[in-house]
Amino acid sequence: MNKYILYINERFPIPGVVLYAATLFWVSYSFVNLFAQRTGWSNHDFIMGFIIYFMIFLHLRIFDEHKDYSKDVIAHPERLLSRGVITLKELRRILIPVMIIEAVIAFYLGEVIFIAWLGAMIWTLLMLKEFFVPDYLNRRIGLYLVSHQLLVPFMMAIPLCLRMQKVIFQRQETINLLLLVLGAMCFTVTYELGRKTWSADRENINADSYTREWGIIKTILITLLISFSGTTVLSWIIYNYKISVIYIIINYLLFILLLVSEITFYKNQTIKNSKNIELAGAVFMLGTFINVAISFTMYL
């Protein structure tokens, strides 16, 4: 048990995962308020759905450890798994129970939810196998990023289906739904870019980074373009439903926070400022998700 606790602390920080799982789930679940007037909101379903999310992120982490093991042993020899403190076999002992819990809860919530969960599960399995073209993807870091971030729509389908099976989904909401998914993907991509926006003295020849592949200026510009697009898309949804402009202002203030961190890093490319981008990316993503989810939840 001590091994698992050490591993969780190192590679799966529970507070951060809980916050990420809860906010992403909340944004999707509360979106239905915009056309259902809170019909079908269930705290029970919300909690059950959140547990599915949390378990998916845990099994995804274990999948990644298996997928990247040969590279991580070289690139990150200090990690518990690389040092043999815990083994892949020991991680698999918790993998199967975790996936069973996901399946049981999804089935309990209904056939539609189970199918939505199954879609997410299949996509994570494809990610594990790197879509059966690992060499092709590894040579194209941008395509690799997008292919893995396409898990987000499958994840969002779970809470959306959980609410929409109890309400009438109007056809005119399709565009707004697609924009919501697109916006959410922009935020998750922004965070992923921030995680690997490194200064020269932080680069690891055995580990991929966007700054090493694209250069610092290009990485910053791509990050800002994607983050601004996501902010604008989610803010447009808020504006379209005539929700308070305060929520839109908060969205753009969070974007400015990210913008400042990127500019600061560009002017002074240190390890500290590089890590600040990762922190700003997390605050930007989670803060916006919380802000937007509150705006949807409060919608009348």
C-alpha positions as a Markdown table, in Angstrom:
| # | Residue | x | y | z |
|---|---|---|---|---|
| 1 | Met | 0.0 | 0.0 | 0.0 |
| 2 | Asn | 2.9 | 2.4 | 0.8 |
| 3 | Lys | 4.2 | 1.9 | -2.8 |
| 4 | Tyr | 0.8 | 2.9 | -4.2 |
| 5 | Ile | 0.6 | 6.0 | -2.0 |
| 6 | Leu | 4.1 | 7.1 | -3.0 |
| 7 | Tyr | 3.2 | 6.5 | -6.7 |
| 8 | Ile | -0.1 | 8.5 | -6.4 |
| 9 | Asn | 1.7 | 11.4 | -4.8 |
| 10 | Glu | 4.3 | 11.4 | -7.5 |
| 11 | Arg | 2.3 | 10.7 | -10.7 |
| 12 | Phe | -1.4 | 11.2 | -9.8 |
| 13 | Pro | -1.8 | 14.1 | -7.4 |
| 14 | Ile | -5.4 | 13.6 | -6.2 |
| 15 | Pro | -6.3 | 17.2 | -5.4 |
| 16 | Gly | -5.4 | 18.3 | -8.9 |
| 17 | Val | -7.1 | 15.4 | -10.6 |
| 18 | Val | -10.2 | 15.8 | -8.5 |
| 19 | Leu | -10.4 | 19.5 | -9.5 |
| 20 | Tyr | -9.8 | 18.8 | -13.1 |
| 21 | Ala | -12.3 | 15.9 | -13.3 |
| 22 | Ala | -15.0 | 17.8 | -11.4 |
| 23 | Thr | -14.7 | 21.1 | -13.4 |
| 24 | Leu | -14.7 | 19.3 | -16.8 |
| 25 | Phe | -17.6 | 17.2 | -15.8 |
| 26 | Trp | -19.5 | 20.2 | -14.3 |
| 27 | Val | -19.1 | 22.3 | -17.5 |
| 28 | Ser | -20.6 | 19.6 | -19.6 |
| 29 | Tyr | -23.4 | 18.6 | -17.1 |
| 30 | Ser | -24.4 | 22.2 | -16.4 |
| 31 | Phe | -24.5 | 23.2 | -20.1 |
| 32 | Val | -27.9 | 21.4 | -20.4 |
| 33 | Asn | -29.3 | 24.1 | -18.1 |
| 34 | Leu | -29.2 | 26.5 | -21.0 |
| 35 | Phe | -32.1 | 24.8 | -22.7 |
| 36 | Ala | -33.6 | 22.5 | -20.1 |
| 37 | Gln | -34.1 | 25.0 | -17.3 |
| 38 | Arg | -32.5 | 22.7 | -14.8 |
| 39 | Thr | -34.7 | 19.8 | -15.7 |
| 40 | Gly | -33.0 | 16.5 | -15.0 |
| 41 | Trp | -30.3 | 17.9 | -12.6 |
| 42 | Ser | -29.4 | 15.1 | -10.2 |
| 43 | Asn | -26.8 | 15.3 | -7.5 |
| 44 | His | -26.7 | 11.5 | -7.4 |
| 45 | Asp | -26.0 | 11.3 | -11.2 |
| 46 | Phe | -23.4 | 14.1 | -10.9 |
| 47 | Ile | -21.5 | 12.2 | -8.2 |
| 48 | Met | -21.6 | 8.9 | -10.0 |
| 49 | Gly | -20.5 | 10.6 | -13.2 |
| 50 | Phe | -17.6 | 12.3 | -11.5 |
| 51 | Ile | -16.4 | 9.0 | -10.1 |
| 52 | Ile | -16.4 | 7.6 | -13.6 |
| 53 | Tyr | -14.3 | 10.6 | -14.7 |
| 54 | Phe | -11.8 | 10.2 | -11.8 |
| 55 | Met | -11.4 | 6.5 | -12.6 |
| 56 | Ile | -10.9 | 7.2 | -16.3 |
| 57 | Phe | -8.1 | 9.6 | -15.5 |
| 58 | Leu | -6.5 | 7.0 | -13.2 |
| 59 | His | -6.6 | 4.2 | -15.8 |
| 60 | Leu | -5.4 | 6.6 | -18.4 |
| 61 | Arg | -2.4 | 7.4 | -16.2 |
| 62 | Ile | -1.6 | 3.7 | -15.8 |
| 63 | Phe | -2.0 | 3.3 | -19.6 |
| 64 | Asp | 0.5 | 6.1 | -20.2 |
| 65 | Glu | 3.0 | 4.5 | -17.8 |
| 66 | His | 2.9 | 1.3 | -19.9 |
| 67 | Lys | 3.0 | 3.2 | -23.2 |
| 68 | Asp | 5.9 | 5.4 | -22.3 |
| 69 | Tyr | 7.9 | 3.1 | -20.0 |
| 70 | Ser | 10.8 | 2.5 | -22.3 |
| 71 | Lys | 11.3 | 6.2 | -22.9 |
| 72 | Asp | 10.6 | 7.3 | -19.3 |
| 73 | Val | 13.2 | 5.0 | -17.9 |
| 74 | Ile | 15.8 | 7.0 | -19.9 |
| 75 | Ala | 14.3 | 10.4 | -19.7 |
| 76 | His | 13.2 | 10.2 | -16.0 |
| 77 | Pro | 15.4 | 7.8 | -14.2 |
| 78 | Glu | 14.4 | 9.4 | -10.8 |
| 79 | Arg | 10.8 | 8.3 | -10.9 |
| 80 | Leu | 9.6 | 5.5 | -8.7 |
| 81 | Leu | 8.6 | 3.3 | -11.7 |
| 82 | Ser | 12.0 | 3.9 | -13.4 |
| 83 | Arg | 13.8 | 2.9 | -10.2 |
| 84 | Gly | 11.7 | -0.2 | -9.7 |
| 85 | Val | 10.2 | 1.0 | -6.4 |
| 86 | Ile | 6.9 | 0.1 | -8.0 |
| 87 | Thr | 6.4 | -2.1 | -11.1 |
| 88 | Leu | 4.1 | -2.1 | -14.1 |
| 89 | Lys | 2.8 | -5.4 | -12.9 |
| 90 | Glu | 1.8 | -3.8 | -9.6 |
| 91 | Leu | 0.1 | -1.0 | -11.4 |
| 92 | Arg | -1.9 | -3.5 | -13.4 |
| 93 | Arg | -3.2 | -5.0 | -10.1 |
| 94 | Ile | -5.3 | -1.8 | -9.6 |
| 95 | Leu | -6.0 | -1.2 | -13.3 |
| 96 | Ile | -8.5 | -4.0 | -13.8 |
| 97 | Pro | -10.6 | -3.1 | -10.6 |
| 98 | Val | -10.6 | 0.6 | -11.7 |
| 99 | Met | -11.9 | -0.3 | -15.2 |
| 100 | Ile | -14.5 | -2.6 | -13.7 |
| 101 | Ile | -15.8 | 0.1 | -11.4 |
| 102 | Glu | -16.1 | 2.5 | -14.3 |
| 103 | Ala | -18.1 | -0.1 | -16.3 |
| 104 | Val | -20.4 | -1.0 | -13.4 |
| 105 | Ile | -21.3 | 2.6 | -12.6 |
| 106 | Ala | -21.8 | 3.5 | -16.3 |
| 107 | Phe | -24.1 | 0.5 | -16.8 |
| 108 | Tyr | -25.9 | 1.4 | -13.6 |
| 109 | Leu | -26.6 | 4.9 | -15.0 |
| 110 | Gly | -28.2 | 3.5 | -18.1 |
| 111 | Glu | -27.5 | 2.1 | -21.6 |
| 112 | Val | -26.8 | 5.4 | -23.2 |
| 113 | Ile | -24.2 | 6.3 | -20.5 |
| 114 | Phe | -22.6 | 2.9 | -20.9 |
| 115 | Ile | -22.2 | 3.4 | -24.6 |
| 116 | Ala | -20.8 | 6.9 | -24.0 |
| 117 | Trp | -18.3 | 5.5 | -21.5 |
| 118 | Leu | -17.5 | 2.6 | -23.9 |
| 119 | Gly | -16.5 | 5.2 | -26.6 |
| 120 | Ala | -14.2 | 6.9 | -24.1 |
| 121 | Met | -12.7 | 3.5 | -23.1 |
| 122 | Ile | -12.1 | 2.5 | -26.7 |
| 123 | Trp | -10.3 | 5.8 | -27.4 |
| 124 | Thr | -8.0 | 5.4 | -24.4 |
| 125 | Leu | -7.2 | 1.9 | -25.7 |
| 126 | Leu | -6.3 | 3.4 | -29.1 |
| 127 | Met | -4.2 | 6.0 | -27.2 |
| 128 | Leu | -2.4 | 3.2 | -25.4 |
| 129 | Lys | -1.5 | 1.6 | -28.8 |
| 130 | Glu | -0.8 | 5.1 | -30.2 |
| 131 | Phe | -3.4 | 4.3 | -32.9 |
| 132 | Phe | -1.1 | 1.5 | -34.2 |
| 133 | Val | 1.2 | 4.1 | -35.9 |
| 134 | Pro | 3.5 | 5.1 | -33.0 |
| 135 | Asp | 6.5 | 6.0 | -35.2 |
| 136 | Tyr | 4.3 | 8.2 | -37.4 |
| 137 | Leu | 2.7 | 10.0 | -34.4 |
| 138 | Asn | 6.0 | 10.4 | -32.5 |
| 139 | Arg | 7.5 | 12.3 | -35.5 |
| 140 | Arg | 4.6 | 14.7 | -35.5 |
| 141 | Ile | 4.2 | 16.2 | -32.0 |
| 142 | Gly | 1.2 | 18.4 | -33.0 |
| 143 | Leu | -0.8 | 15.6 | -34.5 |
| 144 | Tyr | 0.1 | 13.5 | -31.4 |
| 145 | Leu | -1.3 | 16.2 | -29.2 |
| 146 | Val | -4.5 | 16.5 | -31.1 |
| 147 | Ser | -5.1 | 12.8 | -31.4 |
| 148 | His | -4.8 | 12.4 | -27.6 |
| 149 | Gln | -6.9 | 15.5 | -26.9 |
| 150 | Leu | -9.7 | 14.1 | -28.9 |
| 151 | Leu | -10.5 | 12.0 | -25.8 |
| 152 | Val | -12.1 | 15.2 | -24.4 |
| 153 | Pro | -15.3 | 15.0 | -26.7 |
| 154 | Phe | -15.7 | 11.3 | -25.7 |
| 155 | Met | -15.4 | 12.3 | -22.0 |
| 156 | Met | -17.8 | 15.2 | -22.4 |
| 157 | Ala | -20.4 | 12.9 | -24.0 |
| 158 | Ile | -20.9 | 11.1 | -20.6 |
| 159 | Pro | -22.3 | 14.1 | -18.6 |
| 160 | Leu | -24.1 | 15.4 | -21.7 |
| 161 | Cys | -25.9 | 12.1 | -22.2 |
| 162 | Leu | -26.5 | 11.8 | -18.5 |
| 163 | Arg | -28.6 | 15.0 | -18.6 |
| 164 | Met | -30.0 | 14.9 | -22.1 |
| 165 | Gln | -31.6 | 11.5 | -21.7 |
| 166 | Lys | -34.0 | 13.3 | -19.3 |
| 167 | Val | -34.7 | 16.3 | -21.4 |
| 168 | Ile | -35.7 | 17.2 | -25.0 |
| 169 | Phe | -32.6 | 18.2 | -26.9 |
| 170 | Gln | -33.5 | 20.9 | -29.5 |
| 171 | Arg | -31.7 | 20.8 | -32.8 |
| 172 | Gln | -30.7 | 24.4 | -32.7 |
| 173 | Glu | -28.5 | 23.6 | -29.7 |
| 174 | Thr | -26.2 | 21.5 | -31.8 |
| 175 | Ile | -24.0 | 24.4 | -32.8 |
| 176 | Asn | -23.6 | 25.6 | -29.2 |
| 177 | Leu | -22.8 | 22.0 | -28.1 |
| 178 | Leu | -20.1 | 21.7 | -30.8 |
| 179 | Leu | -18.7 | 25.0 | -29.7 |
| 180 | Leu | -18.7 | 24.0 | -26.1 |
| 181 | Val | -16.7 | 20.8 | -27.0 |
| 182 | Leu | -14.3 | 22.8 | -29.2 |
| 183 | Gly | -13.8 | 25.4 | -26.5 |
| 184 | Ala | -13.1 | 22.8 | -23.8 |
| 185 | Met | -10.5 | 21.2 | -26.1 |
| 186 | Cys | -8.8 | 24.5 | -26.6 |
| 187 | Phe | -8.3 | 24.8 | -22.8 |
| 188 | Thr | -7.0 | 21.2 | -22.4 |
| 189 | Val | -4.6 | 21.7 | -25.3 |
| 190 | Thr | -3.5 | 25.0 | -23.8 |
| 191 | Tyr | -2.6 | 23.2 | -20.5 |
| 192 | Glu | -0.8 | 20.5 | -22.3 |
| 193 | Leu | 1.3 | 23.0 | -24.3 |
| 194 | Gly | 2.1 | 24.8 | -21.0 |
| 195 | Arg | 3.3 | 21.6 | -19.4 |
| 196 | Lys | 6.0 | 21.3 | -22.1 |
| 197 | Thr | 7.0 | 24.9 | -22.7 |
| 198 | Trp | 10.5 | 24.7 | -21.5 |
| 199 | Ser | 13.5 | 26.9 | -21.2 |
| 200 | Ala | 16.7 | 25.8 | -22.9 |
| 201 | Asp | 18.2 | 24.6 | -19.6 |
| 202 | Arg | 15.1 | 22.6 | -18.8 |
| 203 | Glu | 15.1 | 20.7 | -22.1 |
| 204 | Asn | 15.8 | 16.9 | -21.9 |
| 205 | Ile | 17.3 | 15.3 | -24.9 |
| 206 | Asn | 15.3 | 12.1 | -24.1 |
| 207 | Ala | 12.0 | 13.8 | -23.6 |
| 208 | Asp | 9.8 | 15.6 | -26.1 |
| 209 | Ser | 8.8 | 19.2 | -25.7 |
| 210 | Tyr | 6.9 | 21.7 | -27.9 |
| 211 | Thr | 9.6 | 24.3 | -27.5 |
| 212 | Arg | 12.3 | 21.9 | -28.7 |
| 213 | Glu | 10.2 | 20.9 | -31.7 |
| 214 | Trp | 8.7 | 24.3 | -32.7 |
| 215 | Gly | 10.9 | 26.8 | -30.9 |
| 216 | Ile | 9.9 | 29.1 | -28.1 |
| 217 | Ile | 8.3 | 31.9 | -30.2 |
| 218 | Lys | 6.2 | 29.5 | -32.3 |
| 219 | Thr | 5.1 | 27.6 | -29.2 |
| 220 | Ile | 4.0 | 30.8 | -27.4 |
| 221 | Leu | 2.1 | 32.0 | -30.4 |
| 222 | Ile | 0.3 | 28.7 | -30.9 |
| 223 | Thr | -0.6 | 28.6 | -27.2 |
| 224 | Leu | -1.9 | 32.1 | -27.2 |
| 225 | Leu | -3.9 | 31.6 | -30.4 |
| 226 | Ile | -5.6 | 28.4 | -29.1 |
| 227 | Ser | -6.2 | 29.8 | -25.6 |
| 228 | Phe | -7.7 | 33.0 | -27.0 |
| 229 | Ser | -9.9 | 31.0 | -29.3 |
| 230 | Gly | -11.2 | 28.9 | -26.5 |
| 231 | Thr | -11.9 | 31.9 | -24.3 |
| 232 | Thr | -13.8 | 33.6 | -27.1 |
| 233 | Val | -15.8 | 30.5 | -28.0 |
| 234 | Leu | -17.0 | 29.9 | -24.4 |
| 235 | Ser | -17.6 | 33.6 | -23.8 |
| 236 | Trp | -19.7 | 33.7 | -27.0 |
| 237 | Ile | -21.9 | 30.9 | -25.6 |
| 238 | Ile | -22.4 | 33.0 | -22.4 |
| 239 | Tyr | -23.2 | 36.1 | -24.5 |
| 240 | Asn | -25.5 | 34.2 | -26.7 |
| 241 | Tyr | -27.7 | 33.1 | -23.8 |
| 242 | Lys | -27.6 | 36.7 | -22.3 |
| 243 | Ile | -25.8 | 35.5 | -19.1 |
| 244 | Ser | -24.1 | 38.3 | -17.1 |
| 245 | Val | -21.2 | 39.9 | -18.8 |
| 246 | Ile | -19.2 | 39.5 | -15.5 |
| 247 | Tyr | -18.5 | 35.9 | -16.5 |
| 248 | Ile | -17.1 | 37.0 | -19.9 |
| 249 | Ile | -14.9 | 39.6 | -18.2 |
| 250 | Ile | -13.5 | 36.9 | -15.8 |
| 251 | Asn | -12.8 | 34.6 | -18.8 |
| 252 | Tyr | -10.6 | 37.3 | -20.4 |
| 253 | Leu | -8.9 | 38.2 | -17.2 |
| 254 | Leu | -7.8 | 34.6 | -16.9 |
| 255 | Phe | -6.5 | 34.8 | -20.5 |
| 256 | Ile | -4.6 | 37.9 | -19.6 |
| 257 | Leu | -3.0 | 36.0 | -16.7 |
| 258 | Leu | -1.8 | 33.4 | -19.1 |
| 259 | Leu | -0.7 | 36.1 | -21.6 |
| 260 | Val | 1.4 | 37.8 | -19.0 |
| 261 | Ser | 3.1 | 34.5 | -18.0 |
| 262 | Glu | 3.9 | 33.8 | -21.7 |
| 263 | Ile | 5.4 | 37.3 | -22.2 |
| 264 | Thr | 7.4 | 37.1 | -19.0 |
| 265 | Phe | 8.9 | 33.7 | -20.1 |
| 266 | Tyr | 9.7 | 35.1 | -23.6 |
| 267 | Lys | 11.6 | 38.0 | -22.1 |
| 268 | Asn | 13.3 | 35.9 | -19.4 |
| 269 | Gln | 13.6 | 32.3 | -20.4 |
| 270 | Thr | 14.3 | 30.7 | -17.0 |
| 271 | Ile | 13.2 | 27.4 | -15.4 |
| 272 | Lys | 11.1 | 29.4 | -12.9 |
| 273 | Asn | 9.3 | 31.3 | -15.6 |
| 274 | Ser | 8.8 | 28.0 | -17.6 |
| 275 | Lys | 7.2 | 26.4 | -14.6 |
| 276 | Asn | 5.0 | 29.5 | -14.1 |
| 277 | Ile | 3.6 | 28.9 | -17.6 |
| 278 | Glu | 2.5 | 25.5 | -16.5 |
| 279 | Leu | 0.9 | 26.9 | -13.4 |
| 280 | Ala | -0.8 | 29.7 | -15.3 |
| 281 | Gly | -2.1 | 27.2 | -17.9 |
| 282 | Ala | -3.6 | 25.1 | -15.1 |
| 283 | Val | -5.2 | 28.2 | -13.4 |
| 284 | Phe | -6.4 | 29.4 | -16.9 |
| 285 | Met | -8.1 | 26.1 | -17.7 |
| 286 | Leu | -9.6 | 25.3 | -14.3 |
| 287 | Gly | -10.5 | 28.8 | -13.5 |
| 288 | Thr | -12.4 | 29.2 | -16.8 |
| 289 | Phe | -14.1 | 25.9 | -16.5 |
| 290 | Ile | -15.3 | 26.8 | -13.0 |
| 291 | Asn | -16.4 | 30.3 | -14.1 |
| 292 | Val | -18.3 | 29.0 | -17.1 |
| 293 | Ala | -19.9 | 26.1 | -15.2 |
| 294 | Ile | -21.1 | 28.6 | -12.6 |
| 295 | Ser | -22.6 | 30.8 | -15.3 |
| 296 | Phe | -24.4 | 27.8 | -16.8 |
| 297 | Thr | -25.6 | 26.6 | -13.4 |
| 298 | Met | -27.0 | 29.9 | -12.4 |
| 299 | Tyr | -28.8 | 30.4 | -15.8 |
| 300 | Leu | -32.5 | 30.8 | -15.4 |
